[in-house]
Amino acid sequence: MAGIALILSPVVSAGQFEPPINYFLNRSLNGIAKGDFNGDGNIDLVLPGCGDPNCTTTGSVYVLLGKGNGQFTRGGRFVAAPGTDAIALSTGDFNRDGTPDLVVINNAINRFGTVSVLLGDGNGGFLPPVSYRVGGAVPIWSAVADFNRDGNPDLAISVTTTDSVAVLLGNGDGTFQPAVNYTVGGGPQGIATGDVNGDGFPDIVSADECGDDPACRDGTVSVLLGNGDGTFQPRLVFAEGIFPLSVAIADFNGDHRPDLAIANPCGTDGACATVGSVGIMLGNGDGTFQPVVNYPTTSYGTLCVDVGKFNHDRYPDVVAVNIDYSNITVLTGNGDGTFQPGDDYVVGLNPNAVTVGQFNQDNAFDIAVTDRNSFEVSVLLNNRSGHFQGLQQ
């Protein structure tokens, strides 16, 4: 890993919290996921990104190994696919050996990307990638679930240039069957899986940046209800807002019906002259959702969301990443599907991905964010009150 440095890089704090811990990788990073990749019981981080500072060579996955105290050490660098930029990833045990593996989204220079599967070796490393096509187009996002109930993890991949979600059924040995594509709205971005209609089968939810609007001003959410055999019903469509980019599933109002949180970078203004928001759509339990309610993030460019219980009140909260303002917003849930005004925390330059986990084993959910243009990862530790050890705005 020549040229890769890992340092603790505090940001000057003017607030009541200590600065985040920043890990400098000297590479542009595009995503983040978590898992215990070396079997020591501590959460590790995996990060897809460029193979060099100028993004001119092979895309790669970088590993930060957790120490169990909220700090991380440098692991290895692993090639995702030759001649590509690794832009997103998810984890799952694809060969059922008890060790987490990776599926990586690769965006090639010629704009015909692939997805690569990297099997974990149990020591924090990964075997060489095996790549799969997903309709000859540009994949964007991935999610993992067992769609046909055979005990093997399957893949769902959003494919923006064909306005579809590709489903690849797993064989249980780390290989996958050819992709089958299902139509969603225009320009699908983030996807998530969950049982949104209560039939016991995992479904797919897609944030469609352009929806059914050729002018790409009115985004939608598409729901693909699973049949339990690896196939899906035609999409259900729900109006969402301007350019939805990411979606997360949780029960925000305690009715045991899955709800949605969606990242909207431009609020309600197609010209992006207003701040972004997190859109909340409460589920009816039958695969349909109530109209969206938007909560401003106070920042432009709300790019992605994740969910965690940050203040120990049993209610799910939402963290949103704001790429234009280089901060994150934490929205505290009230338990009835509504949220308090957000708290903003400064991270690195142009954050673009987030994951939530218990990084220091204190039973409180912490946050890790990739900062694309400062080439680093910011880790914010929870002080168990719902606030984080970072610069609060």
N, C-alpha and C positions, 0 to 999 in steps of 0.2 A: 504494500500500500504506500509506495513512495509518493511523497507530496501531500499526503493526508495528515493533518495535524488535529489533535484533540486537546482542547484547552478549556479551562473554566474562565468564562468571559463575562463578569458581572456588568450590568447596565447601571449607571448612576441612578440612585433612587431618591425621589423627592417626596415619597408618600410614607404610609405607615407600615409597608411591607418590605422585606428584604428583596433584592433583585432576583430574577430567575437565574438558574444555572444554564449557561449557553455553551453548547459543544460545537466547536468550529471544525467543519469537515473540508472546507475549501472546494466544495462541489455544489452546484445548483441542485437542490432537492425538490422532489415533486409530490411526495406522499409519505405516509407513515403507518405502521401497524405494530402490534405488540404480540408477544408470546414468550414462552420459556424455551429458547432454542438450544440451550446447553444442559438442560435438566438439573439445574442447581436450585430450583424453586423460586428464583427471582425473575421478574419481568424484564425482558430485553426488548429492544426496538429495532425494527428493520426499515430501511429508508431507500426508496428508489430514486435514481437521479442520473445525472450525466457522468460519463466516464472520465471527463477532464474538466477543468474550470471553464473552458470555452464551449463545451458541449459539442465537440467535433468528432468524438470517438464513441466507442461502444457504451451504451447505457449499462448501469450497474446497480446492484443492491449493496448497501452498506449496513453493517451490524454494529449496534451499541449494546454491550452486555451489561445488564443490571447488576449492581452490587448489593441490592436489597435495602440500601439506606437512602434511596432517592438519587444516587449518583450512578454514572455509567462509565465504562471503559471501552476503548476502541476494540472492535472485533475485526472481521475480515471484510474484504470487498469481493463481490461475486458477479460475474458477467451475467446479464439478463438475456441478451440476444445481440449478436453482432450487428453493428451499423444502426443502432436504434437509440432512442432516449427512453429510459424506463420512467413512466409517468404515474403509475399507481400500482398498488398491490393489496392482496388479502392473504389470510392464512387459513390453513386447514390441514388435517391429517389425511392426505390423499392416498397414501399407501397403507394406512391403518397399522403403522408400526409404533404408535404412541409418541412420535416425534412430529412437531408441527412443520409443515411444508409451506411453500409460497406459490402463489400465482401472480405473475407480474404482467402489467400492461405495457407493451412496447409500441412506441410511436415512431415509425421508420421515417427516414429522410424523404423517401418517395411517397409518403403518406399512406402506405398500405402496411399497417401494423400487424402485430401478432400478440398472442398471450403465451407466456412461457411458464412452465411448471418447474420449480427447483425443489427437489426433495431434500429435507433436512437430514444431516448426518448424526444429530444428537449431541454434537460437541460445539454447537454455535456456527457450524458451517453448512454448506449446501452443495449438492452434486451438480454437475453441468446441466444447463437448461434443456428442456424439450419443448419445442414451440408448436403452437396450433393456430391455424387461420380461423377467423370468425366472420366469414362472409366477404373477404377481400376488401375490407374497408378499415376505418379508423376506430379501434376500440378506445374507450375512455375510462371506464370504471369496472370494478369487479365486486361480486358478492358470492358467498359460499353457503350452500344448504343442501340437504338431502331431498331432492325434489321427487324422486321415485320410490322412496322408502325402502331402499335395498341396503341401507347401512353405510353406503359409500358417499362421501361428499361430492357434490356436483357444483358446476360453475355457472354463474350468470354474468354476462359481459355486456355493457352498454356499447352500442356501435353507432356513433353519431352520424356518419355519412350515409347509412342506410336506414336511419330512423327505426332502429330495432334493438332488441335484447337477444343476444345469442346465448343459448343454453347448451352446455357440454356435460353430458352425463358421465360420471366417474365409473371406472371399472374396478376400483378398490385396490389397484396395484400401482397407482400413481399415474396411470394413463387415462385418456378420456376419449369418448366417442365423438364423431364429427358434430360440428355445431348445427343446431336448428334455431332459426331466427324467428322472433315474434315481433310484430309491428307495434310500435309505441308512437309517441308524438315526435315532432320535429326536434332534432338535435338533442337526443337523450344524453344526460350527463351522469350525475350520481344515481346509484340504485341501492336498494336495501331489500332484505328478505324478512318475512315474518308471516304468521298466520293471521291475516287481517279479517277473515270471514268466519273464523271459529270452527272450521271443519277438520282441523288437525293436519292440514297439508300446507306446506310453505308456499307463500305467494311472493310476487316480485312487485316492488313499487319503483317507478322511474320518475326522476325529475327531468322534464322535457323543456329544454331552454326556449325553444321556439313554439312549442305546442303545435296547434294546427293553423298557425298564422304565417302565411308566406313572408310577411314583413318582419317576422320574429320579434313581435312586441308583446304577445300574450302567451306566456308559458302555461303549461299544464302539468298535472301529475297523472301518470298512467298506472293502472293497477292490472296486473296479469294474475288472475286467480288460478292456482295450481289444481290440477285434477288428481294429484297423488301418484301418477304414473310417469312423471317426468314431462308431461305435456301441459299446456296452459290454454285457458279460454281467451277469446278476443278481449282486447283492452277495455277497461272502464276508464272514462276520462273525467277529470275534475279540473276546473279552472283554478289557477294558483296565483299568478302574478307576473311580474316582469323578470324574465331570464332566470327561473329557478335552476340552481346548479347542484344541489346536494340534498339528500333526504336521510332522516334517521327515524326509527320506529321505537316508540315507548308508550306506556300507559300514563298519560299526564293527568288524568282526572280520576283515577282510581276505580273505574267501572269495569276493569278487566277486559277492555276492548282496546286494541292497539290504535294509537294515534300517530300523527306524523309531525315532524319538525323539518322545515325546508329553509335552505339558505337562499335569500334573494339579494343580489348585489346592488340593485338599483331602486329599492323601495317600490313606489308606484309610478315612477317616472321613467319612460323608455329612453330618455336622453341621459339617464343616470345623473341628474342634477340634484337628486335627493338621496338621503342616506339609505343604506341597506336595511334589511330586516330579517327576522326569523318568522316565517309563517307557520302557524299552528293549525292543523286540521284534525278535529276530533273524530274518532272512528265511531260508526254506528254498529259495528260488530258483524256486519253482513258483507263487508268488502267495500262499502261506500263510506263517504266522509262528509262532514259538515263543511260549510264555507270557511275559507281561510280567514284567520285573524292574525294580523301582522303586528309584531313587536319590534320597534326600531332598535337598531344596534348602536346608534349615534355615530356610526362610521360608514364610509363608502366601501364598496367592494366586498360585501359579505359573501364569502366563497364556499364555506363548508361548515357542517355542524356535527356535533357528537353529543351524547347524553351521559350523565352521571349523577349520582346523588351526592352533592358536594357539601351539604350542611347538616346531614344526619337527621333530617326530618321525615325521612322515608319517601319523599316526593322527588321524582326525577327533575333534574335541572338540565339546561342546555348551554353548551359552549359553542360560540360562533367565531370563526376566523375572518378577520377583515383585512384583505390583502392590500388595500390602498392606504390604510392608516397605520399599518404595522402594529396592530393590536388584536386582542381577542375580547369578546364580550361574553360575560357569564350572566345568564338569565335564570333567576331562582324561581322554581315552580311553587305555586300555592297549593297544589294538590287537587285543584278543581278544574284544571285545564287552562288556568290563567297564570301569568308570570309577572313578577316584580320588574321594575326598571333595571336595565343591565348595569353591571359593573365592568369597566374596561381595564385591561392590563396590557402594558407595553411588552412587546416581544421583539424579535429581530425584524429585518427589512423584508417586507412583502411576504408575510406568512401565507401558506397555501394548503396546509393539511393539519389535522389534529387527531389525537387519540387520547383516551382516558383510561387510567389504570391506577392500581395501588403500588406505586413505585418504591415506597419506603416501608411497606408492611405495617402501617399504623391504622389500617382499616378505614382510611379516608381516601377518596378518589382524587388523584392528581392529574395534571394535564401536561402533555408533550406536544409541541408545535414545530413544524418545519418552517424555516425562514429562507425562502428561495434565493433572495438577492443578497443576503449576508452569509450564505453558505453555512448555516448552522441549525442546530436544534435547541429550542428553548424548553426547559423543564420547569414547571411551576408546581411547587408542593403545597398541598392543602394544609392550612393551620387548624382544620377540624371545625371551623365555624362557617365554612362556605366561602371564605376568602383565601387568597393565595399569596405565597411569598414572591411577589413581583411588584413592579412599579404600577401603582393604580393611578388612573387618570381621574 
